Amino acid sequence: MKSNVLGIVAGLAAGALLGVLFAPDKGSKTRKKIKNKTSEAKKDLKKEFDNFLDTVSKKYNSVVDKGEDVLEKGKEKVNHVVNSKN
């Protein structure tokens, strides 16, 4: 899903850039528009990437927490079995 969002943002940025390039305007205005559109696209892409990293981080932490829980339960079962044989 995140790759789709990143693809859409990149596509929008490319479309905006092409639209500016083909617009009938002075060179200096066109360059300024390109700079502005590039800056906007960069901000959008950074925001999406930060959201992606946040999601990955949350999922990683969730997996680690679940793994620690399973490990702790396993240790408890092993200790219970060892103690019940003594």
C-alpha positions as CSV (number, residue, x, y, z in Angstrom):
1,M,0.0,0.0,0.0
2,K,2.8,2.4,0.9
3,S,4.5,1.7,-2.4
4,N,1.3,2.7,-4.2
5,V,1.1,6.0,-2.3
6,L,4.8,6.7,-3.0
7,G,4.1,5.9,-6.7
8,I,1.1,8.2,-6.8
9,V,3.1,11.1,-5.2
10,A,6.0,10.6,-7.6
11,G,3.5,10.5,-10.6
12,L,1.8,13.7,-9.4
13,A,5.2,15.4,-9.1
14,A,6.2,14.2,-12.6
15,G,2.9,15.4,-14.0
16,A,3.2,18.8,-12.4
17,L,6.7,19.2,-13.7
18,L,5.7,18.3,-17.2
19,G,2.8,20.6,-17.0
20,V,5.1,23.5,-16.0
21,L,7.6,22.6,-18.7
22,F,5.0,22.8,-21.5
23,A,3.3,25.9,-20.2
24,P,3.9,28.9,-22.4
25,D,5.8,31.2,-20.0
26,K,9.2,33.0,-19.8
27,G,12.2,30.9,-18.9
28,S,12.7,32.5,-15.6
29,K,9.1,32.0,-14.5
30,T,9.2,28.4,-15.7
31,R,12.4,27.7,-13.7
32,K,10.8,29.3,-10.6
33,K,7.7,27.2,-11.1
34,I,9.8,24.0,-11.5
35,K,11.7,24.9,-8.3
36,N,8.5,25.4,-6.4
37,K,6.9,22.2,-7.7
38,T,10.0,20.3,-6.9
39,S,10.1,21.6,-3.4
40,E,6.5,20.7,-2.9
41,A,7.0,17.2,-4.3
42,K,10.1,16.8,-2.0
43,K,8.1,17.7,1.1
44,D,5.2,15.4,0.1
45,L,7.6,12.5,-0.5
46,K,9.4,13.1,2.7
47,K,6.1,13.2,4.6
48,E,5.0,9.9,3.0
49,F,8.4,8.3,3.7
50,D,8.3,9.4,7.3
51,N,4.8,7.9,7.6
52,F,6.1,4.7,6.1
53,L,9.0,4.5,8.5
54,D,6.7,5.2,11.4
55,T,4.4,2.3,10.3
56,V,7.3,-0.1,9.9
57,S,8.7,0.9,13.3
58,K,5.4,0.3,15.0
59,K,5.0,-3.1,13.3
60,Y,8.6,-4.0,14.2
61,N,8.0,-3.0,17.9
62,S,4.8,-5.0,17.9
63,V,6.5,-8.1,16.6
64,V,9.4,-7.7,19.1
65,D,6.9,-7.3,22.0
66,K,5.0,-10.4,20.9
67,G,8.2,-12.4,20.6
68,E,9.3,-11.4,24.1
69,D,5.9,-12.5,25.4
70,V,6.2,-15.9,23.7
71,L,9.7,-16.3,25.0
72,E,8.6,-15.4,28.5
73,K,5.7,-17.9,28.4
74,G,8.1,-20.6,27.0
75,K,10.5,-20.0,29.8
76,E,7.7,-20.3,32.4
77,K,6.5,-23.6,30.8
78,V,10.1,-25.0,30.9
79,N,10.5,-23.9,34.5
80,H,7.2,-25.5,35.4
81,V,8.1,-28.8,33.7
82,V,11.5,-28.8,35.4
83,N,10.1,-28.0,38.8
84,S,7.3,-30.5,38.6
85,K,9.8,-33.3,37.9
86,N,11.8,-32.5,41.0
